[in-house]
Amino acid sequence: MIRVGIIGASGYTGVELIRLLSRHPKVEIAVATSRQHAGKMVSEVYPSLTGVSGVVCEDVVPENLVDRVDVVFTAVPHQTAMGIVPRFLEAGKKVIDLSADFRIDDPAVYEEWYQPHTATKYFEEAVYGLPEINRQKISKARLVANPGCYPTSIILGMAPLLQEGLVDVSTIIADSKSGTSGAGRSAQVGTLFCEVTDGFRAYKVGEHRHTPEIEQELTKLAGQDITISFTPHLLPITRGIFSTIYCSLAKKCTQKEIDLLYDDYYADEHFVRVCKPGTVPTTQNVRGSNFCDIGTKVDLRTGRIVVLSVIDNLVKGAAGQAIQNMNLVCGFEENLGLEIVPLFP
């Protein structure tokens, strides 16, 4: 059994890790930390876990728990992670970091979009944790930077087109929508029920912090620099991300050719499901699961292609993908503990 620690267990991502890991056959949740709820069973904080998990939240510093864990999930905010991840690495532990602190390759770019970084020496060894793209590197890593939710949906949606050089990379526009759980559990006026329900709005237009992460990974896939227009929106739903990506084709392609491209590219990927011709993905069909569903539409009239990509932001966009990465790092079957049927309706 692998002993895991969850740092920041009382947030939405942390509790999702507990929900999924509690049914993982090769994992023991040895430590779950929460300053706010120290001393409480996690099922007191989240009654949905009653009878599922008996884990008690602890307020403990990294130095006092390194001997109790083999793998650590850091489900903490940006800037907080950079202060604790090095302590686990120096103790010989493997870390799956769910913050943005180790996703960006260039320290200057990170500091431009976030804040000063205190652990840049780990940038070079951190592996971007998108298994469908970096599986081999992840399996050898000791520090995995779990991708953001918006980037996951966009990168998986665009990967086949970029690797085949089929689009004009100067024309990429990503229009993405997220459920409110993406904002976390802390009370904020902008995510109160009355502020969100019956409404639909854009936010952080032209300045969302996931932008450099998306551009970095798309650039690697395309083999040339990419700058995109990215606009996130807030949906009045709990879970889900729906990314609609528009770009001009670099050469004429039929819908059948694109369908075959995506089918072939993701043929061996369990967690990416390509929609049948003539159908489009919906957030309801991935809710609670680690799947990413992708559909495409070639618009012959405009010479563009529209890519539609959906995930559950808390699972494939966070905790589920982190467990997928843990499985690779530990040499387990990649799907272990993640065979969850989506919740519908």
Secondary structure by P-SEA (a helix, b strand, c coil): cbbbbbcccccaaaaaaaaaacccccccccbbbbccccccccccccccccccccbbbbbcccccccccccbbbbccccccccccaaaaaaacccccccccccccccaaaaaaccccccccccccccccccccccaaaaaaccccccccaaaaaaaaacaaaaaaccccccbbbbbbbbcccccccccccccccccccccccccccccccaaaaaaaaaaaaacbbbbbbbbbbbcccccbbbbbbbbbbcccccaaaaaaaaaaacccccccccccccccccccccccccbbbbbbbbcccccbbbbbbbccccccccaaaaaaaaaaaaccccccccccccccc
